Amino acid sequence: MEGTVRDDDGENEGEDPPTPSCMDYIMHFVTLFWKIIFAFIPPTDMSGGYLCFVVSIFCIGVVTAIIGDVASHFGCTLGIKDSVTAIIFVALGTSIPDTFASKVAAIQDKYADASVGNVTGSNAVNVFLGIGVAWTIAACYHSFHGRSFDVEPGTLAFSVTLFCTEAFIAIIVLMIRRSPRIGGELGGPKKAKIVTSIFFFSLWIVYLLISSLEAYGIIKGF
């Protein structure tokens, strides 16, 4: 049981493994379902790791689709507007894999390039491929049937403008963190880490709050 719960990479073979904590046991039972599902992913020593990569991407896509669909139904059940459901529940659910990927990259990589680049790269894929490919296929389909394909912007202009503004502020904060007193985009003194985390979390809350208020017409948009 301890070998299953323990997060040990087996580097110190001559030492006794540490006893799992209470949180380790809790997280083990919480994630047991996902551990069983992803146990079907082939090991990395098969086919040079390509088979593991392809199956992992497929599993991530399936899990993301399930999370997004459940979030959409949850918002519909509560009577929340689609735009608000998208930026709160759907976006949060589909970003969970990216969050863990950035965390792993931040821990394993010497520099912050991989973790920070994953954030911008994943958003680029969502925008350029996730939207671009789907809309291109839809436009070709409707054009083939002699119809036009139009997508109304709705509250998108206001939400994107607010997002870009806060993203610019976040980039400025990352540049400030490069000062010798802090040492880099990630890590650094404990006080700097806490302040930066709270500030970035506040930006997300402000974005959700203002975008939701604009979607319901409480504040005026563009």
Z-matrix of the N, CA and C atoms (Angstrom, degrees):
N
C 1 1.459
C 2 1.522 1 111.04
N 3 1.352 2 115.93 1 -43.56
C 4 1.452 3 119.05 2 -179.25
C 5 1.525 4 111.09 3 -64.25
N 6 1.338 5 116.30 4 -34.74
C 7 1.455 6 119.34 5 178.94
C 8 1.516 7 112.40 6 -67.25
N 9 1.321 8 116.88 7 -27.85
C 10 1.455 9 120.70 8 178.52
C 11 1.513 10 111.59 9 -78.17
N 12 1.321 11 116.43 10 -39.32
C 13 1.459 12 121.10 11 -175.68
C 14 1.515 13 111.37 12 -80.76
N 15 1.342 14 117.04 13 -34.60
C 16 1.452 15 121.14 14 -171.45
C 17 1.520 16 110.88 15 -68.31
N 18 1.348 17 115.19 16 138.06
C 19 1.460 18 121.94 17 175.86
C 20 1.522 19 107.87 18 -94.77
N 21 1.324 20 116.81 19 82.21
C 22 1.460 21 121.69 20 -174.14
C 23 1.513 22 108.86 21 -129.75
N 24 1.339 23 116.73 22 130.10
C 25 1.449 24 120.33 23 -179.12
C 26 1.516 25 113.07 24 -89.43
N 27 1.344 26 117.79 25 -1.27
C 28 1.450 27 120.78 26 174.24
C 29 1.508 28 115.13 27 77.97
N 30 1.359 29 118.32 28 19.75
C 31 1.446 30 120.63 29 -178.35
C 32 1.528 31 111.13 30 -72.48
N 33 1.317 32 118.25 31 -41.40
C 34 1.453 33 122.16 32 -178.47
C 35 1.526 34 109.36 33 -95.13
N 36 1.332 35 116.09 34 81.03
C 37 1.458 36 119.94 35 -174.26
C 38 1.523 37 112.06 36 -72.08
N 39 1.342 38 117.81 37 -27.36
C 40 1.445 39 119.96 38 -177.15
C 41 1.509 40 114.50 39 -81.60
N 42 1.322 41 117.22 40 -8.30
C 43 1.456 42 121.26 41 -177.18
C 44 1.519 43 110.30 42 -101.72
N 45 1.324 44 114.77 43 153.25
C 46 1.458 45 119.68 44 175.79
C 47 1.521 46 109.55 45 -70.77
N 48 1.322 47 118.03 46 133.94
C 49 1.467 48 120.45 47 -179.76
C 50 1.521 49 110.83 48 -66.11
N 51 1.340 50 117.24 49 145.45
C 52 1.461 51 119.86 50 178.72
C 53 1.523 52 111.88 51 -67.90
N 54 1.302 53 116.15 52 148.09
C 55 1.465 54 121.23 53 178.95
C 56 1.525 55 109.78 54 -73.53
N 57 1.329 56 118.50 55 130.45
C 58 1.467 57 120.42 56 179.62
C 59 1.525 58 111.46 57 -60.42
N 60 1.323 59 114.80 58 143.79
C 61 1.457 60 120.20 59 178.14
C 62 1.523 61 110.54 60 -83.40
N 63 1.316 62 115.50 61 174.29
C 64 1.469 63 120.45 62 178.07
C 65 1.520 64 110.94 63 -61.91
N 66 1.338 65 117.14 64 -39.23
C 67 1.461 66 120.55 65 178.59
C 68 1.528 67 111.29 66 -65.84
N 69 1.337 68 117.26 67 -34.35
C 70 1.464 69 120.14 68 176.72
C 71 1.527 70 111.27 69 -61.31
N 72 1.329 71 116.52 70 -42.52
C 73 1.469 72 120.23 71 178.15
C 74 1.530 73 111.07 72 -65.62
N 75 1.328 74 116.33 73 -42.21
C 76 1.471 75 119.93 74 -179.52
C 77 1.525 76 110.58 75 -62.34
N 78 1.340 77 116.82 76 -48.81
C 79 1.455 78 120.78 77 -178.97
C 80 1.528 79 111.47 78 -65.79
N 81 1.323 80 116.86 79 -29.93
C 82 1.465 81 119.44 80 177.89
C 83 1.526 82 110.86 81 -63.87
N 84 1.327 83 117.11 82 -46.86
C 85 1.461 84 120.43 83 -178.79
C 86 1.535 85 111.55 84 -73.23
N 87 1.331 86 116.98 85 -30.00
C 88 1.464 87 119.61 86 177.18
C 89 1.525 88 110.58 87 -68.00
N 90 1.318 89 116.78 88 -39.69
C 91 1.466 90 121.61 89 -176.28
C 92 1.524 91 113.20 90 -98.82
N 93 1.320 92 117.88 91 9.92
C 94 1.465 93 120.54 92 -176.48
C 95 1.523 94 111.91 93 -60.52
N 96 1.328 95 116.84 94 -41.09
C 97 1.467 96 120.35 95 179.88
C 98 1.521 97 110.92 96 -59.08
N 99 1.349 98 116.39 97 -45.38
C 100 1.461 99 120.38 98 -178.28
C 101 1.524 100 110.87 99 -69.93
N 102 1.327 101 117.48 100 -33.80
C 103 1.462 102 120.07 101 177.20
C 104 1.522 103 111.13 102 -63.31
N 105 1.323 104 116.63 103 -39.54
C 106 1.468 105 120.45 104 179.43
C 107 1.525 106 110.44 105 -68.16
N 108 1.336 107 116.71 106 -42.21
C 109 1.465 108 120.55 107 -179.97
C 110 1.525 109 110.81 108 -62.12
N 111 1.330 110 116.21 109 -49.48
C 112 1.465 111 119.91 110 -175.48
C 113 1.520 112 112.81 111 -79.97
N 114 1.331 113 117.68 112 -2.23
C 115 1.460 114 119.91 113 172.87
C 116 1.525 115 111.37 114 -68.88
N 117 1.339 116 117.56 115 -16.67
C 118 1.458 117 121.37 116 178.61
C 119 1.523 118 112.34 117 -80.79
N 120 1.330 119 118.39 118 -5.69
C 121 1.460 120 121.19 119 177.47
C 122 1.529 121 109.05 120 -71.27
N 123 1.321 122 118.43 121 129.90
C 124 1.475 123 120.50 122 -178.08
C 125 1.533 124 111.51 123 -61.99
N 126 1.319 125 117.61 124 152.34
C 127 1.471 126 120.45 125 177.63
C 128 1.523 127 111.49 126 -68.58
N 129 1.323 128 115.77 127 162.57
C 130 1.465 129 120.67 128 -175.45
C 131 1.523 130 113.38 129 -72.68
N 132 1.322 131 118.62 130 -15.48
C 133 1.462 132 120.14 131 -179.19
C 134 1.524 133 112.97 132 -85.43
N 135 1.315 134 117.80 133 4.03
C 136 1.461 135 122.17 134 176.58
C 137 1.521 136 109.69 135 -97.93
N 138 1.340 137 116.30 136 128.09
C 139 1.471 138 122.66 137 177.66
C 140 1.522 139 112.01 138 56.57
N 141 1.311 140 116.46 139 34.38
C 142 1.456 141 120.07 140 177.69
C 143 1.514 142 114.72 141 68.09
N 144 1.317 143 117.78 142 16.58
C 145 1.452 144 121.45 143 179.28
C 146 1.515 145 114.22 144 90.29
N 147 1.342 146 117.75 145 -10.04
C 148 1.466 147 120.39 146 -178.22
C 149 1.525 148 111.70 147 -67.15
N 150 1.320 149 116.71 148 -38.11
C 151 1.462 150 119.98 149 179.19
C 152 1.523 151 110.67 150 -64.03
N 153 1.323 152 116.45 151 -41.57
C 154 1.465 153 120.75 152 177.16
C 155 1.522 154 110.71 153 -62.16
N 156 1.333 155 116.42 154 -40.95
C 157 1.464 156 120.85 155 -179.34
C 158 1.523 157 111.37 156 -64.46
N 159 1.328 158 116.83 157 -47.10
C 160 1.465 159 120.77 158 -177.57
C 161 1.525 160 111.02 159 -64.71
N 162 1.326 161 116.79 160 -46.35
C 163 1.464 162 120.17 161 -179.71
C 164 1.524 163 110.74 162 -65.54
N 165 1.328 164 117.55 163 -37.43
C 166 1.466 165 120.71 164 178.77
C 167 1.520 166 110.99 165 -63.82
N 168 1.336 167 116.60 166 -44.11
C 169 1.463 168 120.33 167 178.03
C 170 1.521 169 110.56 168 -61.48
N 171 1.337 170 116.55 169 -41.59
C 172 1.462 171 120.33 170 178.75
C 173 1.527 172 110.93 171 -62.65
N 174 1.330 173 117.44 172 -44.53
C 175 1.471 174 121.05 173 -179.91
C 176 1.522 175 111.32 174 -64.56
N 177 1.324 176 116.27 175 -40.82
C 178 1.463 177 119.59 176 177.89
C 179 1.525 178 110.29 177 -62.40
N 180 1.337 179 116.77 178 -41.22
C 181 1.461 180 120.16 179 178.20
C 182 1.517 181 112.39 180 -63.10
N 183 1.332 182 116.89 181 -41.24
C 184 1.467 183 120.53 182 178.91
C 185 1.521 184 110.93 183 -64.88
N 186 1.336 185 116.79 184 -46.37
C 187 1.466 186 120.48 185 179.89
C 188 1.523 187 110.73 186 -63.03
N 189 1.326 188 116.98 187 -41.78
C 190 1.464 189 120.80 188 178.91
C 191 1.523 190 111.13 189 -63.25
N 192 1.338 191 116.89 190 -41.25
C 193 1.464 192 120.23 191 178.58
C 194 1.523 193 111.19 192 -63.94
N 195 1.329 194 116.84 193 -40.67
C 196 1.467 195 120.44 194 178.84
C 197 1.524 196 110.58 195 -64.40
N 198 1.332 197 116.30 196 -45.49
C 199 1.466 198 120.14 197 -179.99
C 200 1.519 199 110.82 198 -62.22
N 201 1.340 200 116.70 199 -44.09
C 202 1.459 201 119.77 200 179.26
C 203 1.515 202 112.68 201 -63.83
N 204 1.334 203 117.41 202 -40.53
C 205 1.461 204 120.83 203 179.89
C 206 1.526 205 111.21 204 -67.55
N 207 1.330 206 117.01 205 -42.21
C 208 1.465 207 120.31 206 178.02
C 209 1.523 208 110.65 207 -63.72
N 210 1.340 209 116.62 208 -40.55
C 211 1.462 210 120.12 209 178.82
C 212 1.525 211 111.28 210 -64.03
N 213 1.333 212 117.18 211 -40.18
C 214 1.465 213 120.46 212 178.54
C 215 1.523 214 111.28 213 -63.77
N 216 1.324 215 117.74 214 -44.18
C 217 1.462 216 120.93 215 178.20
C 218 1.530 217 111.17 216 -66.20
N 219 1.323 218 116.61 217 -35.07
C 220 1.460 219 120.10 218 177.89
C 221 1.524 220 111.11 219 -63.96
N 222 1.334 221 116.68 220 -44.43
C 223 1.459 222 120.21 221 177.55
C 224 1.516 223 112.57 222 -65.37
N 225 1.340 224 116.52 223 -37.93
C 226 1.466 225 120.20 224 178.22
C 227 1.520 226 110.94 225 -66.00
N 228 1.324 227 117.25 226 -38.00
C 229 1.469 228 121.13 227 178.92
C 230 1.520 229 111.44 228 -64.37
N 231 1.329 230 116.56 229 -38.19
C 232 1.463 231 120.78 230 179.71
C 233 1.519 232 113.26 231 -82.00
N 234 1.338 233 117.42 232 -5.29
C 235 1.452 234 120.59 233 179.55
C 236 1.514 235 113.75 234 75.70
N 237 1.328 236 117.24 235 28.33
C 238 1.460 237 121.64 236 179.98
C 239 1.522 238 109.09 237 -88.81
N 240 1.325 239 116.91 238 143.84
C 241 1.453 240 121.10 239 179.24
C 242 1.527 241 110.59 240 -61.23
N 243 1.337 242 114.47 241 151.10
C 244 1.463 243 119.58 242 -177.17
C 245 1.526 244 112.14 243 -60.90
N 246 1.336 245 116.68 244 -39.52
C 247 1.466 246 119.47 245 -178.66
C 248 1.520 247 111.39 246 -65.08
N 249 1.331 248 117.05 247 -37.64
C 250 1.464 249 120.90 248 178.80
C 251 1.526 250 110.34 249 -72.39
N 252 1.332 251 116.53 250 -40.74
C 253 1.466 252 119.97 251 176.64
C 254 1.520 253 111.13 252 -60.66
N 255 1.328 254 116.03 253 -37.88
C 256 1.465 255 120.42 254 -177.68
C 257 1.523 256 111.92 255 -65.09
N 258 1.338 257 117.24 256 -44.99
C 259 1.466 258 119.45 257 -175.14
C 260 1.524 259 112.55 258 -80.75
N 261 1.334 260 117.56 259 -17.32
C 262 1.469 261 119.25 260 -178.52
C 263 1.525 262 110.58 261 -101.72
N 264 1.324 263 117.17 262 -66.17
C 265 1.462 264 121.01 263 -170.80
C 266 1.529 265 112.52 264 -83.37
N 267 1.346 266 116.75 265 -49.92
C 268 1.464 267 119.25 266 -177.58
C 269 1.525 268 110.87 267 -65.32
N 270 1.325 269 116.38 268 -47.50
C 271 1.468 270 119.86 269 -179.83
C 272 1.521 271 111.63 270 -62.90
N 273 1.323 272 116.54 271 -39.86
C 274 1.462 273 119.79 272 179.42
C 275 1.524 274 111.15 273 -66.05
N 276 1.334 275 116.16 274 -42.57
C 277 1.457 276 119.52 275 -178.82
C 278 1.521 277 113.06 276 -67.81
N 279 1.333 278 116.78 277 -42.09
C 280 1.466 279 119.58 278 -178.90
C 281 1.518 280 112.68 279 -76.57
N 282 1.324 281 118.52 280 -14.69
C 283 1.464 282 121.45 281 -179.70
C 284 1.522 283 112.79 282 -91.77
N 285 1.317 284 117.39 283 -7.24
C 286 1.470 285 119.92 284 -179.84
C 287 1.531 286 112.01 285 -59.90
N 288 1.356 287 119.60 286 -46.11
C 289 1.478 288 117.85 287 177.08
C 290 1.519 289 112.98 288 -59.86
N 291 1.347 290 117.34 289 -39.69
C 292 1.464 291 120.31 290 177.97
C 293 1.521 292 111.55 291 -64.34
N 294 1.330 293 116.10 292 -36.24
C 295 1.463 294 119.94 293 179.69
C 296 1.521 295 111.32 294 -62.68
N 297 1.332 296 116.22 295 -46.65
C 298 1.459 297 119.54 296 179.53
C 299 1.525 298 111.46 297 -68.90
N 300 1.335 299 117.04 298 -34.13
C 301 1.465 300 119.81 299 177.47
C 302 1.527 301 111.03 300 -64.55
N 303 1.327 302 116.58 301 -41.71
C 304 1.464 303 120.31 302 177.51
C 305 1.522 304 111.08 303 -65.86
N 306 1.322 305 116.80 304 -37.64
C 307 1.466 306 120.47 305 178.93
C 308 1.528 307 111.01 306 -63.78
N 309 1.333 308 116.07 307 -45.94
C 310 1.463 309 119.90 308 179.52
C 311 1.526 310 110.55 309 -63.74
N 312 1.344 311 116.36 310 -41.29
C 313 1.462 312 119.90 311 179.29
C 314 1.521 313 111.45 312 -64.56
N 315 1.329 314 116.75 313 -37.74
C 316 1.462 315 120.29 314 179.52
C 317 1.520 316 111.72 315 -66.97
N 318 1.328 317 116.86 316 -34.12
C 319 1.467 318 120.64 317 -179.00
C 320 1.525 319 111.53 318 -76.97
N 321 1.326 320 116.92 319 -41.63
C 322 1.457 321 120.46 320 -172.56
C 323 1.521 322 113.66 321 -87.73
N 324 1.332 323 117.67 322 -27.04
C 325 1.457 324 120.13 323 -176.41
C 326 1.526 325 110.74 324 -88.80
N 327 1.325 326 115.97 325 145.26
C 328 1.459 327 120.80 326 179.71
C 329 1.515 328 111.31 327 -69.86
N 330 1.325 329 116.52 328 -33.38
C 331 1.454 330 121.72 329 -178.03
C 332 1.528 331 110.17 330 -112.30
N 333 1.335 332 115.67 331 171.36
C 334 1.464 333 121.07 332 -177.54
C 335 1.521 334 112.54 333 -90.40
N 336 1.330 335 117.11 334 3.63
C 337 1.460 336 119.79 335 -174.88
C 338 1.526 337 112.28 336 -61.69
N 339 1.330 338 116.72 337 -43.27
C 340 1.464 339 119.80 338 -175.56
C 341 1.521 340 111.71 339 -66.89
N 342 1.332 341 117.35 340 -45.30
C 343 1.464 342 120.45 341 -176.77
C 344 1.522 343 111.85 342 -70.89
N 345 1.336 344 117.27 343 -44.32
C 346 1.468 345 120.17 344 178.74
C 347 1.525 346 110.11 345 -69.65
N 348 1.335 347 116.93 346 -39.73
C 349 1.457 348 120.04 347 178.57
C 350 1.511 349 112.87 348 -65.48
N 351 1.329 350 117.50 349 -30.70
C 352 1.457 351 120.42 350 177.52
C 353 1.523 352 111.34 351 -64.32
N 354 1.331 353 116.85 352 -34.55
C 355 1.467 354 120.53 353 179.48
C 356 1.521 355 110.51 354 -64.74
N 357 1.335 356 116.58 355 -50.76
C 358 1.466 357 119.81 356 -179.81
C 359 1.523 358 111.10 357 -70.24
N 360 1.335 359 117.04 358 -37.02
C 361 1.458 360 119.69 359 -179.71
C 362 1.513 361 113.22 360 -66.11
N 363 1.333 362 116.89 361 -41.44
C 364 1.465 363 119.98 362 179.77
C 365 1.522 364 111.20 363 -66.07
N 366 1.334 365 116.82 364 -38.02
C 367 1.467 366 119.48 365 176.77
C 368 1.521 367 111.19 366 -68.04
N 369 1.331 368 117.35 367 -35.14
C 370 1.461 369 120.19 368 177.22
C 371 1.525 370 110.81 369 -64.46
N 372 1.327 371 116.72 370 -40.91
C 373 1.467 372 120.42 371 177.43
C 374 1.525 373 110.53 372 -64.34
N 375 1.335 374 116.66 373 -42.35
C 376 1.466 375 120.15 374 179.56
C 377 1.521 376 111.70 375 -60.66
N 378 1.338 377 116.05 376 -42.90
C 379 1.467 378 120.22 377 -175.90
C 380 1.523 379 111.22 378 -77.43
N 381 1.335 380 116.64 379 -53.49
C 382 1.460 381 120.11 380 -171.60
C 383 1.527 382 112.75 381 -76.81
N 384 1.318 383 117.60 382 -37.22
C 385 1.461 384 120.42 383 -179.89
C 386 1.523 385 112.16 384 -97.86
N 387 1.340 386 116.02 385 -50.11
C 388 1.461 387 119.50 386 -176.63
C 389 1.513 388 113.08 387 -58.74
N 390 1.330 389 115.96 388 -41.96
C 391 1.468 390 120.09 389 178.89
C 392 1.518 391 110.98 390 -91.33
N 393 1.337 392 116.38 391 -45.00
C 394 1.461 393 120.11 392 -174.58
C 395 1.514 394 113.70 393 -61.10
N 396 1.330 395 117.05 394 -48.17
C 397 1.466 396 120.27 395 -178.41
C 398 1.524 397 111.00 396 -66.26
N 399 1.341 398 116.31 397 -44.20
C 400 1.470 399 119.79 398 -179.12
C 401 1.524 400 111.18 399 -62.83
N 402 1.324 401 116.97 400 -44.58
C 403 1.463 402 119.97 401 -179.65
C 404 1.531 403 111.49 402 -69.44
N 405 1.320 404 117.79 403 -34.16
C 406 1.464 405 120.34 404 177.60
C 407 1.525 406 110.85 405 -64.85
N 408 1.329 407 116.26 406 -44.63
C 409 1.468 408 119.99 407 177.96
C 410 1.526 409 110.55 408 -63.02
N 411 1.348 410 116.43 409 -42.86
C 412 1.469 411 119.79 410 179.34
C 413 1.523 412 111.23 411 -64.33
N 414 1.347 413 116.90 412 -40.76
C 415 1.462 414 120.04 413 179.58
C 416 1.526 415 111.08 414 -64.69
N 417 1.335 416 117.27 415 -41.08
C 418 1.466 417 120.51 416 178.50
C 419 1.531 418 110.93 417 -66.25
N 420 1.326 419 116.65 418 -38.97
C 421 1.462 420 120.74 419 -179.63
C 422 1.528 421 110.93 420 -64.16
N 423 1.335 422 116.59 421 -48.66
C 424 1.466 423 119.65 422 -179.10
C 425 1.528 424 111.27 423 -68.20
N 426 1.332 425 116.74 424 -34.93
C 427 1.466 426 119.03 425 177.85
C 428 1.522 427 111.06 426 -66.33
N 429 1.321 428 117.51 427 -36.30
C 430 1.462 429 121.75 428 178.24
C 431 1.522 430 111.11 429 -64.36
N 432 1.340 431 116.40 430 -32.32
C 433 1.462 432 120.69 431 179.25
C 434 1.524 433 112.35 432 -94.83
N 435 1.328 434 117.31 433 12.42
C 436 1.459 435 121.38 434 175.22
C 437 1.513 436 114.55 435 74.60
N 438 1.321 437 117.86 436 24.12
C 439 1.465 438 121.52 437 179.05
C 440 1.526 439 109.42 438 -119.84
N 441 1.325 440 115.06 439 158.23
C 442 1.465 441 120.25 440 176.20
C 443 1.527 442 109.44 441 -94.34
N 444 1.297 443 115.68 442 150.70
C 445 1.464 444 121.64 443 -179.57
C 446 1.522 445 108.39 444 -114.58
N 447 1.327 446 116.19 445 108.47
C 448 1.461 447 121.90 446 -177.73
C 449 1.525 448 109.62 447 -120.80
N 450 1.321 449 115.88 448 137.69
C 451 1.459 450 122.53 449 177.20
C 452 1.522 451 108.18 450 -121.86
N 453 1.314 452 116.71 451 114.06
C 454 1.459 453 120.93 452 179.90
C 455 1.531 454 110.38 453 -70.88
N 456 1.323 455 117.82 454 138.67
C 457 1.473 456 120.20 455 -176.88
C 458 1.516 457 113.96 456 -70.04
N 459 1.327 458 117.68 457 -33.67
C 460 1.465 459 120.06 458 -178.14
C 461 1.519 460 111.41 459 61.73
N 462 1.325 461 116.85 460 -126.85
C 463 1.466 462 121.47 461 179.60
C 464 1.524 463 111.67 462 -95.64
N 465 1.330 464 116.98 463 16.59
C 466 1.462 465 120.27 464 -174.41
C 467 1.523 466 112.34 465 -65.76
N 468 1.337 467 117.21 466 -40.84
C 469 1.465 468 120.17 467 -176.37
C 470 1.523 469 111.23 468 -60.52
N 471 1.318 470 116.69 469 -46.04
C 472 1.466 471 120.55 470 -179.87
C 473 1.521 472 110.81 471 -65.39
N 474 1.325 473 117.18 472 -43.97
C 475 1.457 474 121.36 473 -177.32
C 476 1.527 475 111.62 474 -65.74
N 477 1.333 476 116.70 475 -42.51
C 478 1.465 477 120.25 476 -179.79
C 479 1.523 478 110.99 477 -67.70
N 480 1.331 479 116.70 478 -39.60
C 481 1.470 480 120.00 479 177.68
C 482 1.518 481 111.21 480 -61.85
N 483 1.321 482 116.32 481 -44.08
C 484 1.462 483 120.49 482 177.79
C 485 1.527 484 110.75 483 -63.72
N 486 1.322 485 116.34 484 -41.00
C 487 1.465 486 120.02 485 179.13
C 488 1.527 487 111.58 486 -63.32
N 489 1.328 488 116.72 487 -45.27
C 490 1.469 489 120.43 488 -179.79
C 491 1.523 490 111.38 489 -63.45
N 492 1.334 491 116.46 490 -37.81
C 493 1.465 492 120.02 491 178.00
C 494 1.521 493 111.11 492 -62.82
N 495 1.320 494 116.64 493 -46.60
C 496 1.464 495 119.76 494 179.88
C 497 1.531 496 111.25 495 -69.95
N 498 1.329 497 117.50 496 -32.90
C 499 1.466 498 119.76 497 176.30
C 500 1.526 499 110.69 498 -64.48
N 501 1.328 500 116.99 499 -38.95
C 502 1.464 501 120.97 500 177.03
C 503 1.525 502 110.76 501 -63.39
N 504 1.331 503 116.24 502 -40.85
C 505 1.468 504 120.26 503 177.05
C 506 1.527 505 110.51 504 -63.50
N 507 1.333 506 116.51 505 -41.00
C 508 1.466 507 120.25 506 179.57
C 509 1.527 508 111.32 507 -63.43
N 510 1.333 509 117.03 508 -38.96
C 511 1.468 510 120.36 509 178.20
C 512 1.525 511 110.60 510 -64.65
N 513 1.330 512 116.74 511 -39.37
C 514 1.466 513 120.16 512 177.19
C 515 1.530 514 110.35 513 -61.28
N 516 1.335 515 116.23 514 -42.09
C 517 1.470 516 119.95 515 178.83
C 518 1.528 517 110.56 516 -62.30
N 519 1.332 518 117.13 517 -41.68
C 520 1.466 519 120.19 518 178.28
C 521 1.524 520 111.32 519 -63.66
N 522 1.326 521 116.89 520 -37.15
C 523 1.461 522 119.93 521 177.52
C 524 1.526 523 111.04 522 -67.52
N 525 1.330 524 116.63 523 -38.57
C 526 1.468 525 120.23 524 178.10
C 527 1.523 526 110.55 525 -64.19
N 528 1.338 527 116.17 526 -36.02
C 529 1.458 528 119.95 527 -178.90
C 530 1.534 529 112.64 528 -68.06
N 531 1.314 530 117.98 529 -10.22
C 532 1.458 531 120.67 530 177.09
C 533 1.532 532 112.81 531 -76.71
N 534 1.308 533 116.93 532 -5.25
C 535 1.462 534 120.39 533 179.69
C 536 1.530 535 109.95 534 -62.85
N 537 1.336 536 117.72 535 151.34
C 538 1.480 537 120.70 536 -178.65
C 539 1.528 538 113.51 537 -58.16
N 540 1.322 539 118.33 538 -25.92
C 541 1.464 540 120.45 539 -178.53
C 542 1.525 541 111.53 540 -68.33
N 543 1.331 542 117.05 541 -27.92
C 544 1.469 543 121.03 542 -179.67
C 545 1.523 544 110.69 543 -103.70
N 546 1.317 545 116.55 544 -48.63
C 547 1.459 546 118.95 545 172.26
C 548 1.507 547 116.94 546 106.14
N 549 1.321 548 120.39 547 -10.83
C 550 1.456 549 120.08 548 179.12
C 551 1.509 550 112.61 549 162.79
N 552 1.352 551 115.22 550 174.52
C 553 1.463 552 120.44 551 -177.88
C 554 1.523 553 112.20 552 -63.68
N 555 1.322 554 117.17 553 -36.86
C 556 1.460 555 121.45 554 -179.12
C 557 1.521 556 109.63 555 -117.37
N 558 1.321 557 115.32 556 154.89
C 559 1.460 558 120.13 557 176.94
C 560 1.516 559 112.20 558 77.69
N 561 1.320 560 115.36 559 -146.31
C 562 1.452 561 120.51 560 -178.74
C 563 1.511 562 112.49 561 91.96
N 564 1.327 563 116.99 562 -166.13
C 565 1.471 564 120.90 563 179.41
C 566 1.528 565 111.69 564 -59.44
N 567 1.322 566 116.27 565 151.31
C 568 1.458 567 121.38 566 -176.37
C 569 1.518 568 111.53 567 -60.74
N 570 1.325 569 117.74 568 -41.61
C 571 1.462 570 121.08 569 -179.23
C 572 1.516 571 110.98 570 -62.73
N 573 1.339 572 116.69 571 -42.53
C 574 1.464 573 120.43 572 179.73
C 575 1.521 574 110.89 573 -65.29
N 576 1.327 575 117.04 574 -38.87
C 577 1.465 576 120.14 575 179.08
C 578 1.521 577 111.40 576 -64.06
N 579 1.325 578 116.73 577 -43.59
C 580 1.465 579 120.46 578 -178.54
C 581 1.523 580 110.72 579 -66.19
N 582 1.338 581 116.44 580 -45.28
C 583 1.469 582 120.46 581 -179.06
C 584 1.526 583 110.51 582 -62.75
N 585 1.333 584 117.11 583 -44.33
C 586 1.461 585 120.50 584 -179.94
C 587 1.525 586 111.46 585 -64.43
N 588 1.320 587 117.32 586 -42.15
C 589 1.466 588 120.94 587 179.66
C 590 1.523 589 111.26 588 -62.87
N 591 1.334 590 116.42 589 -45.12
C 592 1.465 591 120.31 590 179.35
C 593 1.524 592 110.56 591 -63.88
N 594 1.328 593 116.99 592 -39.85
C 595 1.464 594 120.65 593 -179.19
C 596 1.524 595 110.97 594 -65.55
N 597 1.334 596 117.35 595 -45.84
C 598 1.462 597 120.17 596 179.14
C 599 1.530 598 111.31 597 -64.92
N 600 1.322 599 116.99 598 -39.50
C 601 1.464 600 120.15 599 177.13
C 602 1.529 601 110.49 600 -64.08
N 603 1.332 602 116.96 601 -36.59
C 604 1.467 603 120.97 602 177.81
C 605 1.522 604 111.00 603 -65.95
N 606 1.336 605 117.10 604 -37.46
C 607 1.464 606 119.87 605 176.69
C 608 1.522 607 110.87 606 -60.51
N 609 1.326 608 116.68 607 -40.44
C 610 1.467 609 120.37 608 179.02
C 611 1.520 610 111.12 609 -65.75
N 612 1.328 611 117.34 610 -42.82
C 613 1.464 612 121.16 611 179.30
C 614 1.523 613 110.40 612 -63.90
N 615 1.331 614 116.98 613 -42.97
C 616 1.470 615 120.95 614 179.17
C 617 1.522 616 110.27 615 -62.68
N 618 1.327 617 116.54 616 -41.28
C 619 1.464 618 120.02 617 178.84
C 620 1.523 619 111.38 618 -61.80
N 621 1.324 620 117.17 619 -46.32
C 622 1.464 621 120.61 620 179.16
C 623 1.515 622 111.40 621 -63.51
N 624 1.322 623 116.82 622 -43.32
C 625 1.458 624 121.05 623 -176.44
C 626 1.523 625 111.61 624 -65.74
N 627 1.332 626 116.91 625 -50.79
C 628 1.467 627 120.08 626 -176.78
C 629 1.524 628 110.70 627 -67.64
N 630 1.331 629 117.71 628 -41.54
C 631 1.465 630 120.12 629 179.38
C 632 1.525 631 111.33 630 -64.21
N 633 1.322 632 117.54 631 -38.58
C 634 1.466 633 121.03 632 178.70
C 635 1.521 634 111.11 633 -67.78
N 636 1.320 635 117.01 634 -41.86
C 637 1.466 636 120.31 635 178.34
C 638 1.519 637 111.07 636 -63.43
N 639 1.335 638 116.93 637 -37.71
C 640 1.459 639 119.72 638 178.67
C 641 1.522 640 110.99 639 -70.82
N 642 1.333 641 117.55 640 -36.27
C 643 1.463 642 120.97 641 180.00
C 644 1.520 643 111.89 642 -64.75
N 645 1.333 644 117.17 643 -33.94
C 646 1.466 645 121.32 644 179.41
C 647 1.524 646 112.60 645 -91.53
N 648 1.339 647 117.67 646 6.63
C 649 1.455 648 121.46 647 175.70
C 650 1.512 649 115.10 648 76.04
N 651 1.332 650 118.02 649 12.75
C 652 1.467 651 120.54 650 179.05
C 653 1.521 652 110.31 651 -72.77
N 654 1.320 653 116.62 652 -38.67
C 655 1.459 654 120.86 653 172.47
C 656 1.523 655 107.82 654 -117.65
N 657 1.315 656 116.20 655 152.15
C 658 1.458 657 121.43 656 -174.75
C 659 1.520 658 110.38 657 -84.95
N 660 1.327 659 115.89 658 133.33
C 661 1.449 660 120.85 659 177.78
C 662 1.509 661 111.63 660 -98.13
N 663 1.329 662 115.90 661 -150.13
C 664 1.462 663 120.79 662 -178.55
C 665 1.530 664 110.66 663 -81.71
